[in-house]
Amino acid sequence: MLTRRDWIRTTAATGAALSLSPRLLRALHRQELISRAIPSSGEEVPIIGLGSSATFRRVAGSGEVEPLGEVLRNFVDRGARVFDTAPSYGDSEEVAGELAAQMGFSERIFWATKVNVARGGSADPAAARAQIEQSFEYFGVDTIDLIQVHNLGDPPTQVGILQELKQEGRIRYLGITSTRKQQYPALAQAMRDYPLDFIGIDYAANNTSAADDIFPIAMDRGIGILVYVPFGRNLFTRASGQELPEWAGEFGATTWAQFFLKFAAAHPAVTCVTPATSNPGHMLDNIGAAMGRLPDEDEQARMVEVVDALPPAPRRRG
């Protein structure tokens, strides 16, 4: 499958976009990023954050973390805040916490992580608390902004622990995540059963089912949403060699990445979109999606039509 990195190397349109990065840098310094309010508190966060799944980790065999430091610097210096991670993402928490401490960014980041020690449907409370304490140690902060129960792992046990931590002031928000459509009924029930501040869920221009099944519940109950996998599973592959629609410039999208991100952020239920990257240039490109304006409903419908018309992804051999 063609990755975003491969696509950028081979697509002239993207190459032209990256050549504009000095202009983008100047614009990012001049403009404030579009923000959304967290429903349960009114606190505003920029609509574009940073994910870390499969990206924030040391280079095998070397221990090196470059260029992740530059990614984090671009992220924080340009005004973004929400960094999403999880203990299951390898050494992501440790690497991000280490870099943030080295650069003095620890208190400027909205730390969003997860807990899940459920095995066979049940979670050991002691193991869950130990996992959470490890996250505190990695981040080097007294208060973690958000901890979510990862993939609906034993909510009665693990949400209960998070509620205690929130009452103690050790975490500010709590939530639950699910990245599988088969879990949507259980996620919907959890949203009704527990006092959640957030959910985390996949949503993209080629994966919109959450907007029908989950988003209305979130809006009705005042639950914020972190969006995962906003580039879908194959959108860059399908967009390879395709020209970005000229009308995308009307809402400030100058690259396919910004086109996809602006779509994901445009739904009013969405609080923040957290694309993962280990590339400093991609980080700047992504933040550009929080500039200008977001597409309206008619434009979002046109964006889905564009994505539906993209060539299918090549089938994998083997």
C-alpha positions, 0 to 999 in steps of 0.5 A: 500500500502506498503510504503518505510518505511515498505519495509525497515523494511521487506526487507533484501537487504535494511537492508543490505544497511542501515548497510553500512551507515557509509561507505556511510557517509565516501564516501559522505564526500570524493566525490562531488555529480554529478551536472547539469547546469541550462540551462538559467544561467549555474549555477550548482546544485546537481542532487539530491535534497529534496522534502517536500510534505507530509513529512516536517510538524509538528507532529499532536498534538505535534508540534514536527519536529524531525527527520526533522532537521537531514534530513535537516542536512544530506541534506546540510552537504553532499552537496545537495542544492535544496529544493522543497516545496509549500504553499499547502504542509501544514506547509512545508515552515514554518517548513523548514525555521525554521529548516534552520534558527536554523542550520544556513543553510538558505543561503546554500539552493536553495529554490524552492517554488510555487505560486497558488491562482487561483480559477475557472481559475483566480488568484487574484494578491493581494492574489498571492503577499501575498502568495509569501511574506509569503514564503519570511517570512518563509525562512528568505531570501532576494532572493528566488531562484525559484518560480513556478506557481503550476499546471498551475494556471492562468499563464498570471497573476501569471507568470506576477507577477514572471517576475516582481519579477525576474526583481526586483532581488527578485527571481532568476528563475521562472517556471511552474509545472504540475503533470497531464498528461492531462495538458501536452498540456497546459504545452507545450504551456506555455513553448512556451509562457513564458520565463521560467527557469524551469518546475516541472513534474513527471517522473519515471521508470514506468512513462516516458511519459514526456520524449516523450511529454515535455522533448524535448521542454525543451531541445529545449528552454533551460528550466530546469526540476525538477523531482517529484515523482521519485519513481513512485506511487508504485515502492517500493511496487512492488520491495518488496522482489525483488533482485536488479540487480547485474549490477546496481552496474556498475553505483553505485546503491546499493539500489532500491532507488538509482536505481530509482533515477539514472534512473530519473536523467539520462535523459539529460533534467533533472536538479534535482530530488527531492524525498521527505522524513522525514527519515534521513537514506533515505536522505543519501541513496537518496544522494548516487544516486548522486555519481558514474555515471549515467546510459547510454541510454542502461542501462536506457532501461534495467532499464525500462525492470526490472521495467516492470517485477516487480510484480504488486502492490497488489490491494487495498481492499475496 
